[in-house]
Amino acid sequence: MRLAQRLLLGSLLVIGVILILVFALSERGLRAGLLETTAARMAADARFLGTLWQPGIDSDSLADAAADALEVRVTLIDSTGRVVGDSEFESPALERLENHASRPEIAAARAGGSGTHVRVSRSAGEEALFLAVPAPRGFARVAISTAAAEETIARARRALLVAGGIGALAAMLLALVFARAVSRPVAELSEVAQQIAGGDLTRRPALVAPGEVGDLAVALHRMTEQLASRLSALEAEDLLLGAVIDALNEAVVAVDARRRVVRVNVAGRRLLGIRDVVPFSADQLPRDAALRDALSAALSGESVDGLELVIEGRTVALTARPLSRGGAVLAALDLTDVRRLETIRRDFVANVSHELKTPLTVIGGFAETLGDPGVSPTERDTFARTIVANVRRMQRIVDDLLDLSRIESGGWLPAPVRVDVESVAADTMASCRAMAAEKGVTLSTDVGPNAEWVHADPTAARQVIANLVENAIRYTPAGGQVTVFSEREGHGVWLGVRDTGIGIAPEHVSRIFERFYRVDPARSREAGGTGLGLSIVRHLAEAHGGRVRAESTPGRGTTIAAYFPSPPA
């Protein structure tokens, strides 16, 4: 129900109650006033009649004459209560009337003063007001019918009803005007408040009104301004906080007291494999027992620090902290790369130590032997050559390690230019022909169509071909073929070497570009390889924005190539 209707109905209710009370009290007061006025007049008439009722005067005649003059019923009663005169009865009938000594008004008059009583007359059969006063010869009583008073009261009641109706109609009109005047600004304020509560903070009350309604409009306007300002500040702070959290490399997941994920940053989605839109149940987080236990502990108020576990194949360090108002925050740092680098470092140290241990042992052993005076000149010459060979082998390992370190650290950057494949292949193979002739291996070149040149650093291109050719010669038996080739693919050129050597088993092909990885360690060392050549080839290709590939069939040969992308047009 609208406010105007409630105000109107309330006003009508008040008006109705007031009219009812006015009618009731007015009628009651009018009735009492009429009876009091009538009784006073009747008392005066009765006392006057008592003075006229003297000895020697016929009582019944006096009663008749007085009744005609006063227009009331007159009854004269002696001191014993016997009726001696009555304007309503003739003399013979008076003897049959009952004694009036017990009538209430006579008993009251005998007690002192006057007595009144309203009752239905036994003789006349209608309601009448009886008033009796003491007289020298007994009691003078007058009676008047209440019908006249009731008629007067009825006329007054009708007048009150007419006046009350007119007043009620006027009050209804005034109440309607008042209700509309009060409800219109309140309704406007209510509509504005509802729109503000719905999120439309651009609305402002345009009301200018006196009194409390105007004060309410001003207060609502100020409240909206403050709310908009604070909401804008909160939104800016939330955006800043979100940007900071998303910029973290550490995964951050916020869970409320109802175990719902309410915030997760970009790193958290990537690390934990989260695809759902927040908020969502914490049960949709990765089903890792340690992660669930840490979350439950944080939600119970306990902190968990330094927990290392594997989630979605990634090694992470997990921290869980409870929030003061319920809920928890999970922070996970991806340690996969750190642990991988640690493993690489351990493997690298172990591999370098292992690679250097053999030549150092050989050098140390033969150096000690050379100190023996009993060694023949021929043996001394052999031992010296062996020492020199192992020193050169260690030197190659160190040189390759330095090259690899310089490329990986960014200390060397390629300066790609247009390099002629035929020319660089010829220069490189010239330095390898002695090694190939010693093993009985044939060298050749195969330049594909539109692949006569590559966009590469000249030194890097020579080093790639040299490493691949030397590697192919080592593992190609006598009578084999080693071919430097180039072929165009897309927006680049593959530059590589294929041979007809012993080949590589499939399980080793994917790992041959790792540092110090050897398919057959004993055979590799005998062939003089350092185990770093293919790793250098991979890093040189990646420095140019390219990649490497290896294909091999055991007993039929191997193909290894590096891809050099062409420069943009």
PLY file of the C-alpha trace (Angstrom):
ply
format ascii 1.0
element vertex 569
property float x
property float y
property float z
element edge 568
property int vertex1
property int vertex2
end_header
0.00 0.00 0.00
1.36 3.44 -0.93
2.31 5.99 1.70
-0.41 8.42 0.55
-3.06 5.72 0.93
-1.79 4.80 4.39
-1.83 8.44 5.48
-5.33 8.95 4.09
-6.69 5.81 5.73
-5.04 6.77 9.01
-6.54 10.25 8.85
-9.99 8.82 8.08
-9.66 6.42 11.01
-8.78 9.30 13.34
-11.64 11.42 12.00
-14.09 8.53 12.42
-13.01 7.89 16.00
-13.27 11.60 16.80
-16.77 11.82 15.28
-17.95 8.78 17.20
-16.60 10.18 20.45
-18.15 13.58 19.71
-21.54 12.04 18.94
-21.47 9.85 22.05
-20.30 12.56 24.42
-22.56 15.23 22.88
-25.65 13.05 23.11
-24.82 12.02 26.64
-24.14 15.63 27.67
-27.26 16.88 25.90
-29.40 14.25 27.56
-27.97 15.03 30.99
-28.31 18.76 30.40
-31.93 18.50 29.28
-32.83 16.31 32.23
-31.08 18.67 34.63
-32.80 21.73 33.14
-36.16 20.01 33.08
-35.76 18.81 36.66
-34.90 22.32 37.84
-37.96 23.75 36.15
-40.15 20.91 37.51
-38.76 21.48 41.02
-39.75 25.14 40.85
-43.22 24.21 39.62
-43.62 21.60 42.34
-42.57 24.00 45.11
-44.96 26.63 43.73
-47.71 24.05 43.64
-46.88 23.10 47.25
-47.44 26.68 48.32
-50.84 26.72 46.58
-51.94 23.49 48.26
-53.42 24.97 51.39
-56.11 23.58 53.67
-59.59 24.10 52.35
-58.57 23.80 48.68
-59.80 20.77 46.78
-56.66 18.77 46.01
-57.89 17.08 42.84
-59.15 20.34 41.37
-55.86 22.05 42.19
-54.01 19.22 40.47
-56.16 19.56 37.36
-55.83 23.34 37.22
-52.08 23.25 37.79
-51.60 20.56 35.12
-53.42 22.68 32.58
-51.35 25.72 33.47
-47.96 23.98 33.65
-48.58 21.39 30.90
-47.34 18.61 33.17
-48.91 15.83 35.12
-49.58 16.91 38.72
-50.05 14.56 41.64
-50.79 15.58 45.23
-49.93 12.98 47.86
-50.64 13.26 51.58
-48.09 12.43 54.19
-49.24 8.80 54.36
-48.58 8.23 50.65
-52.25 8.27 49.60
-52.98 10.08 46.32
-55.46 12.87 47.00
-55.23 14.59 43.65
-54.00 13.65 40.16
-54.50 15.43 36.89
-54.72 12.11 35.03
-57.52 10.59 37.16
-60.94 11.64 38.30
-61.84 11.70 41.97
-63.59 8.27 42.09
-60.54 6.63 40.50
-58.16 8.08 43.06
-59.36 5.62 45.66
-58.15 2.74 43.50
-54.62 4.02 43.11
-51.98 2.26 45.18
-50.16 3.98 47.99
-47.20 6.07 46.70
-45.22 6.18 49.91
-42.74 3.62 48.53
-42.16 5.43 45.24
-38.45 6.40 44.84
-39.11 10.10 44.33
-41.44 10.26 47.41
-38.93 8.42 49.56
-36.19 10.80 48.39
-38.37 13.85 49.02
-39.21 12.59 52.53
-35.48 12.18 53.17
-34.97 15.84 52.40
-35.08 18.30 49.55
-36.54 16.82 46.39
-36.50 13.48 44.67
-36.43 12.56 41.02
-36.84 9.31 39.19
-37.28 8.27 35.58
-39.45 5.26 34.90
-42.40 4.01 32.91
-45.58 5.25 34.52
-47.78 2.40 35.70
-50.89 4.36 35.03
-49.93 6.17 31.81
-47.78 3.39 30.37
-45.00 5.66 29.05
-41.60 6.72 30.32
-41.72 9.87 32.36
-39.57 11.96 34.70
-41.10 12.21 38.18
-40.08 14.94 40.67
-41.51 15.31 44.16
-40.95 17.98 46.84
-42.31 18.22 50.41
-45.44 20.34 50.86
-47.32 21.52 53.97
-50.00 18.86 53.39
-47.76 16.12 52.12
-45.89 15.92 48.79
-46.36 17.75 45.50
-45.21 15.73 42.50
-45.02 16.68 38.88
-44.23 14.39 35.95
-43.33 15.06 32.36
-42.98 12.60 29.51
-39.39 12.07 28.27
-40.63 11.86 24.68
-40.19 15.60 24.23
-36.63 15.39 25.51
-35.93 12.47 23.20
-37.27 14.50 20.27
-34.98 17.37 21.19
-32.06 14.96 21.46
-32.99 13.42 18.08
-33.01 16.86 16.44
-29.65 17.62 17.97
-28.35 14.24 16.82
-29.45 14.94 13.26
-27.79 18.35 13.37
-24.60 16.74 14.68
-24.70 14.11 11.95
-25.06 16.75 9.25
-22.30 18.88 10.75
-20.13 15.79 11.32
-20.62 14.65 7.72
-19.69 18.05 6.35
-16.73 18.19 8.71
-15.68 14.65 7.79
-15.84 15.47 4.07
-13.79 18.60 4.58
-11.36 16.65 6.75
-11.11 13.94 4.08
-10.24 16.52 1.44
-7.68 18.14 3.73
-6.27 14.70 4.64
-5.99 13.81 0.96
-4.14 17.06 0.21
-1.92 16.55 3.25
-1.21 12.90 2.38
-0.21 13.81 -1.16
1.91 16.71 0.04
3.73 14.47 2.52
3.95 11.32 0.41
5.13 12.92 -2.86
8.59 13.99 -1.60
8.92 10.81 0.45
8.06 8.70 -2.64
10.62 10.64 -4.69
13.27 10.07 -2.03
12.32 6.38 -1.85
12.69 5.99 -5.64
16.08 7.72 -5.62
17.23 5.61 -2.64
16.18 2.40 -4.41
18.09 3.37 -7.56
21.15 4.23 -5.48
20.86 0.91 -3.65
20.65 -0.78 -7.06
24.05 0.65 -7.98
23.12 3.82 -9.88
25.27 6.30 -7.97
24.65 9.02 -10.58
21.14 9.69 -9.21
20.68 12.60 -6.83
17.49 13.83 -5.12
16.33 17.05 -6.81
13.90 17.82 -3.99
13.97 21.14 -2.17
11.55 20.99 0.74
11.31 22.57 4.19
11.61 20.65 7.42
12.73 17.08 7.99
11.99 15.95 4.41
14.34 18.58 3.03
16.98 17.62 5.60
16.56 13.99 4.55
17.05 14.91 0.88
20.23 16.84 1.70
21.52 13.96 3.83
20.77 11.46 1.06
22.59 13.66 -1.46
25.66 13.87 0.79
25.54 10.16 1.54
25.46 9.35 -2.18
28.41 11.65 -2.86
30.44 10.00 -0.09
29.38 6.52 -1.18
30.37 7.21 -4.79
33.71 8.63 -3.69
34.48 5.70 -1.39
33.32 3.16 -3.95
35.53 4.78 -6.58
38.47 4.64 -4.17
37.74 1.01 -3.36
37.50 0.13 -7.05
40.80 1.87 -7.77
42.42 0.11 -4.82
40.98 -3.23 -5.93
42.28 -2.70 -9.48
45.70 -1.77 -8.13
45.73 -4.77 -5.82
44.61 -7.05 -8.66
47.30 -5.66 -10.96
49.97 -6.14 -8.29
48.83 -9.68 -7.54
48.63 -10.58 -11.24
52.14 -9.20 -11.75
53.56 -11.60 -9.17
55.42 -14.67 -10.39
54.15 -16.40 -7.28
50.73 -18.06 -7.45
48.22 -16.47 -5.04
44.85 -18.05 -4.21
42.41 -16.48 -1.70
39.75 -18.71 -0.10
36.91 -17.35 2.07
35.47 -18.90 5.23
32.92 -20.85 3.16
35.74 -22.60 1.27
35.14 -20.62 -1.92
38.01 -19.37 -4.07
37.37 -15.62 -4.38
40.62 -14.50 -6.02
43.37 -16.17 -8.04
46.09 -14.43 -10.03
47.45 -15.24 -13.48
50.38 -17.21 -12.08
47.99 -19.23 -9.92
45.81 -20.15 -12.88
48.85 -21.17 -14.90
50.59 -23.10 -12.14
47.52 -24.85 -10.71
45.72 -25.35 -14.03
42.64 -23.35 -12.93
40.05 -22.54 -15.61
36.96 -21.73 -13.51
35.62 -18.21 -13.02
35.70 -16.98 -9.41
34.03 -17.55 -7.08
34.08 -21.35 -7.14
34.42 -24.12 -4.58
37.87 -24.91 -3.20
37.11 -28.55 -4.01
37.90 -27.68 -7.64
41.54 -26.97 -6.78
44.08 -29.67 -7.73
43.37 -32.88 -5.84
46.67 -33.06 -4.00
46.50 -34.38 -0.44
49.25 -32.07 0.85
47.57 -29.04 -0.75
44.17 -29.92 0.76
45.73 -30.51 4.20
47.54 -27.16 4.08
44.30 -25.37 3.09
42.33 -27.07 5.88
45.01 -26.15 8.41
44.98 -22.49 7.30
41.17 -22.36 7.47
41.49 -23.72 11.03
43.86 -20.88 11.97
47.23 -22.60 11.52
50.01 -21.37 9.23
51.89 -23.71 6.90
55.31 -22.61 5.60
57.92 -24.10 3.30
55.91 -27.10 2.12
57.38 -28.48 -1.10
55.19 -30.66 -3.27
54.53 -31.61 -6.88
51.31 -30.25 -8.46
50.37 -30.81 -12.07
53.90 -32.06 -12.73
55.47 -28.87 -11.33
57.53 -28.61 -8.15
56.18 -25.81 -5.94
56.90 -24.33 -2.51
53.55 -23.82 -0.77
52.70 -21.36 2.00
49.23 -21.19 3.60
48.20 -18.41 5.99
44.86 -17.86 7.79
42.98 -14.55 7.46
41.85 -12.62 10.53
38.18 -12.62 9.50
38.06 -16.20 8.29
39.42 -17.75 5.14
42.98 -18.36 4.00
45.56 -17.34 1.41
47.65 -19.89 -0.48
50.95 -18.80 -2.05
52.83 -21.20 -4.32
56.24 -20.52 -5.84
57.20 -22.54 -8.91
60.52 -24.26 -8.18
60.52 -26.45 -11.27
63.10 -24.40 -13.17
65.21 -23.95 -10.03
65.23 -27.67 -9.33
65.92 -28.40 -13.00
68.84 -25.98 -13.01
70.13 -27.51 -9.82
69.94 -30.91 -11.45
71.68 -29.59 -14.56
74.35 -28.02 -12.39
74.94 -31.26 -10.51
74.98 -33.23 -13.74
77.25 -30.67 -15.34
79.76 -30.81 -12.49
79.62 -34.59 -12.49
80.00 -34.78 -16.29
82.86 -32.27 -16.43
84.61 -34.04 -13.59
84.12 -37.36 -15.35
85.27 -36.02 -18.75
88.39 -34.42 -17.29
89.19 -37.28 -14.96
90.25 -39.70 -17.73
92.73 -37.42 -19.54
94.08 -36.13 -16.24
94.60 -39.69 -15.07
96.34 -40.57 -18.34
98.52 -37.45 -18.18
99.39 -38.05 -14.54
100.21 -41.69 -15.13
102.38 -41.13 -18.16
104.07 -38.12 -16.58
105.07 -40.25 -13.62
106.29 -42.98 -15.98
108.42 -40.48 -17.87
110.27 -39.84 -14.64
111.45 -43.44 -14.58
115.08 -43.64 -15.88
114.47 -47.10 -17.24
111.97 -45.94 -19.91
113.33 -46.25 -23.44
113.44 -43.28 -25.81
110.79 -44.90 -28.02
108.45 -45.33 -25.05
109.18 -41.81 -23.90
108.17 -40.52 -27.32
104.96 -42.56 -27.22
104.12 -41.37 -23.71
104.76 -37.76 -24.65
102.46 -37.97 -27.67
99.77 -39.54 -25.46
100.12 -36.74 -22.94
99.89 -34.11 -25.69
96.78 -35.81 -27.15
95.02 -35.81 -23.78
96.03 -32.22 -23.14
94.56 -31.24 -26.50
91.41 -33.20 -25.65
91.06 -31.29 -22.37
91.72 -28.08 -24.26
88.87 -28.88 -26.68
86.55 -29.62 -23.76
87.47 -26.34 -22.10
87.10 -24.40 -25.36
83.70 -25.96 -26.03
82.59 -25.20 -22.47
83.67 -21.58 -22.84
81.84 -21.29 -26.18
78.71 -22.83 -24.70
78.84 -20.60 -21.63
79.34 -17.48 -23.76
76.36 -18.35 -25.98
74.04 -19.26 -23.08
74.91 -16.19 -21.01
74.32 -13.78 -23.91
77.95 -12.81 -24.03
77.88 -13.65 -27.72
75.21 -12.30 -30.05
74.94 -13.36 -33.69
75.42 -10.86 -36.50
73.47 -12.61 -39.27
74.24 -11.83 -42.90
73.68 -13.55 -46.22
75.99 -16.59 -46.12
76.67 -18.71 -49.21
76.11 -22.36 -48.32
78.44 -23.77 -50.99
81.30 -21.53 -49.89
81.01 -22.11 -46.16
80.61 -25.86 -46.69
83.75 -25.97 -48.85
85.80 -24.02 -46.28
84.65 -26.26 -43.45
85.14 -29.56 -45.28
88.66 -28.49 -46.30
89.72 -28.62 -42.65
88.07 -32.03 -42.21
89.33 -33.78 -45.32
92.42 -35.21 -43.58
90.23 -36.72 -40.84
87.80 -38.09 -43.47
90.61 -39.52 -45.61
92.11 -41.22 -42.57
88.77 -43.00 -41.94
88.00 -43.62 -45.62
84.87 -41.42 -45.60
83.74 -39.42 -48.64
82.63 -35.78 -48.19
80.08 -34.08 -50.49
77.68 -31.12 -50.71
73.98 -31.05 -51.62
72.50 -27.54 -51.93
68.73 -27.57 -52.45
66.73 -25.22 -54.71
66.20 -21.75 -53.23
68.55 -22.79 -50.42
71.84 -21.45 -51.84
72.28 -19.11 -48.90
71.24 -18.80 -45.25
70.71 -15.75 -43.05
73.23 -16.51 -40.32
76.36 -15.37 -38.54
79.27 -16.64 -40.74
81.29 -17.89 -37.76
78.25 -19.63 -36.30
77.41 -21.26 -39.66
80.98 -22.59 -39.99
80.93 -23.87 -36.39
77.62 -25.64 -36.94
78.83 -27.36 -40.11
82.22 -28.17 -38.56
80.70 -29.77 -35.44
78.21 -31.77 -37.48
80.78 -32.93 -40.07
83.32 -33.95 -37.42
80.62 -35.76 -35.46
79.43 -37.57 -38.62
82.97 -38.63 -39.60
83.57 -40.11 -36.13
80.55 -42.41 -36.37
80.71 -43.30 -40.06
82.73 -46.41 -40.92
85.16 -46.66 -43.89
83.47 -46.37 -47.25
80.70 -44.22 -45.82
79.34 -40.92 -47.09
79.01 -37.57 -45.21
77.01 -34.87 -46.99
76.54 -31.21 -46.11
73.08 -30.18 -47.32
70.67 -27.27 -47.32
66.94 -27.18 -48.05
64.36 -24.42 -47.88
61.31 -24.74 -45.65
58.85 -21.90 -45.23
60.63 -18.67 -44.33
63.99 -20.26 -43.59
66.65 -22.77 -44.56
67.73 -26.04 -42.97
71.54 -26.36 -42.89
72.79 -29.77 -41.81
74.76 -32.96 -42.34
73.62 -36.49 -43.15
75.77 -39.59 -43.03
75.63 -43.33 -43.66
77.07 -44.17 -40.27
76.06 -46.50 -37.48
72.94 -44.51 -36.59
71.31 -43.80 -33.22
68.72 -45.87 -31.39
65.30 -44.13 -31.17
65.41 -43.82 -27.37
68.56 -41.68 -27.62
67.61 -39.35 -30.48
65.66 -36.87 -28.31
68.62 -36.43 -25.91
71.61 -36.11 -28.17
71.56 -32.30 -27.92
72.11 -32.40 -24.15
75.54 -31.52 -22.82
77.86 -34.52 -22.36
75.12 -36.93 -23.43
76.67 -39.94 -25.18
74.95 -42.85 -26.81
78.08 -44.97 -26.31
80.43 -43.17 -23.87
83.40 -45.49 -24.41
83.18 -45.25 -28.20
82.73 -41.46 -28.06
85.86 -40.95 -26.00
87.82 -43.26 -28.25
86.60 -41.20 -31.24
87.84 -38.03 -29.54
84.50 -36.24 -29.05
83.85 -33.85 -26.17
80.09 -34.49 -25.87
79.37 -30.76 -26.32
79.29 -30.32 -30.09
75.59 -30.96 -30.65
74.67 -28.84 -27.61
76.64 -25.96 -29.15
74.83 -26.49 -32.47
71.43 -26.27 -30.70
72.35 -23.07 -28.85
73.73 -21.43 -31.98
70.52 -22.19 -33.89
68.33 -20.91 -31.03
70.43 -17.72 -30.84
69.31 -17.05 -34.43
65.68 -17.74 -33.52
65.81 -21.19 -35.11
65.71 -24.79 -33.96
67.37 -28.19 -34.52
66.21 -31.62 -35.59
67.67 -35.11 -35.62
66.58 -38.18 -37.57
68.37 -41.52 -37.43
67.98 -45.19 -38.28
70.39 -47.65 -36.61
72.78 -49.10 -39.22
71.63 -46.72 -41.98
72.78 -43.31 -40.88
71.83 -40.05 -39.18
70.62 -36.63 -40.32
71.11 -33.58 -38.06
70.23 -30.04 -39.14
69.80 -26.50 -37.81
67.06 -24.16 -39.02
67.95 -20.53 -39.75
64.94 -18.26 -40.41
65.14 -15.73 -43.20
65.01 -12.01 -42.36
61.61 -10.26 -42.67
60.92 -8.71 -46.05
0 1
1 2
2 3
3 4
4 5
5 6
6 7
7 8
8 9
9 10
10 11
11 12
12 13
13 14
14 15
15 16
16 17
17 18
18 19
19 20
20 21
21 22
22 23
23 24
24 25
25 26
26 27
27 28
28 29
29 30
30 31
31 32
32 33
33 34
34 35
35 36
36 37
37 38
38 39
39 40
40 41
41 42
42 43
43 44
44 45
45 46
46 47
47 48
48 49
49 50
50 51
51 52
52 53
53 54
54 55
55 56
56 57
57 58
58 59
59 60
60 61
61 62
62 63
63 64
64 65
65 66
66 67
67 68
68 69
69 70
70 71
71 72
72 73
73 74
74 75
75 76
76 77
77 78
78 79
79 80
80 81
81 82
82 83
83 84
84 85
85 86
86 87
87 88
88 89
89 90
90 91
91 92
92 93
93 94
94 95
95 96
96 97
97 98
98 99
99 100
100 101
101 102
102 103
103 104
104 105
105 106
106 107
107 108
108 109
109 110
110 111
111 112
112 113
113 114
114 115
115 116
116 117
117 118
118 119
119 120
120 121
121 122
122 123
123 124
124 125
125 126
126 127
127 128
128 129
129 130
130 131
131 132
132 133
133 134
134 135
135 136
136 137
137 138
138 139
139 140
140 141
141 142
142 143
143 144
144 145
145 146
146 147
147 148
148 149
149 150
150 151
151 152
152 153
153 154
154 155
155 156
156 157
157 158
158 159
159 160
160 161
161 162
162 163
163 164
164 165
165 166
166 167
167 168
168 169
169 170
170 171
171 172
172 173
173 174
174 175
175 176
176 177
177 178
178 179
179 180
180 181
181 182
182 183
183 184
184 185
185 186
186 187
187 188
188 189
189 190
190 191
191 192
192 193
193 194
194 195
195 196
196 197
197 198
198 199
199 200
200 201
201 202
202 203
203 204
204 205
205 206
206 207
207 208
208 209
209 210
210 211
211 212
212 213
213 214
214 215
215 216
216 217
217 218
218 219
219 220
220 221
221 222
222 223
223 224
224 225
225 226
226 227
227 228
228 229
229 230
230 231
231 232
232 233
233 234
234 235
235 236
236 237
237 238
238 239
239 240
240 241
241 242
242 243
243 244
244 245
245 246
246 247
247 248
248 249
249 250
250 251
251 252
252 253
253 254
254 255
255 256
256 257
257 258
258 259
259 260
260 261
261 262
262 263
263 264
264 265
265 266
266 267
267 268
268 269
269 270
270 271
271 272
272 273
273 274
274 275
275 276
276 277
277 278
278 279
279 280
280 281
281 282
282 283
283 284
284 285
285 286
286 287
287 288
288 289
289 290
290 291
291 292
292 293
293 294
294 295
295 296
296 297
297 298
298 299
299 300
300 301
301 302
302 303
303 304
304 305
305 306
306 307
307 308
308 309
309 310
310 311
311 312
312 313
313 314
314 315
315 316
316 317
317 318
318 319
319 320
320 321
321 322
322 323
323 324
324 325
325 326
326 327
327 328
328 329
329 330
330 331
331 332
332 333
333 334
334 335
335 336
336 337
337 338
338 339
339 340
340 341
341 342
342 343
343 344
344 345
345 346
346 347
347 348
348 349
349 350
350 351
351 352
352 353
353 354
354 355
355 356
356 357
357 358
358 359
359 360
360 361
361 362
362 363
363 364
364 365
365 366
366 367
367 368
368 369
369 370
370 371
371 372
372 373
373 374
374 375
375 376
376 377
377 378
378 379
379 380
380 381
381 382
382 383
383 384
384 385
385 386
386 387
387 388
388 389
389 390
390 391
391 392
392 393
393 394
394 395
395 396
396 397
397 398
398 399
399 400
400 401
401 402
402 403
403 404
404 405
405 406
406 407
407 408
408 409
409 410
410 411
411 412
412 413
413 414
414 415
415 416
416 417
417 418
418 419
419 420
420 421
421 422
422 423
423 424
424 425
425 426
426 427
427 428
428 429
429 430
430 431
431 432
432 433
433 434
434 435
435 436
436 437
437 438
438 439
439 440
440 441
441 442
442 443
443 444
444 445
445 446
446 447
447 448
448 449
449 450
450 451
451 452
452 453
453 454
454 455
455 456
456 457
457 458
458 459
459 460
460 461
461 462
462 463
463 464
464 465
465 466
466 467
467 468
468 469
469 470
470 471
471 472
472 473
473 474
474 475
475 476
476 477
477 478
478 479
479 480
480 481
481 482
482 483
483 484
484 485
485 486
486 487
487 488
488 489
489 490
490 491
491 492
492 493
493 494
494 495
495 496
496 497
497 498
498 499
499 500
500 501
501 502
502 503
503 504
504 505
505 506
506 507
507 508
508 509
509 510
510 511
511 512
512 513
513 514
514 515
515 516
516 517
517 518
518 519
519 520
520 521
521 522
522 523
523 524
524 525
525 526
526 527
527 528
528 529
529 530
530 531
531 532
532 533
533 534
534 535
535 536
536 537
537 538
538 539
539 540
540 541
541 542
542 543
543 544
544 545
545 546
546 547
547 548
548 549
549 550
550 551
551 552
552 553
553 554
554 555
555 556
556 557
557 558
558 559
559 560
560 561
561 562
562 563
563 564
564 565
565 566
566 567
567 568
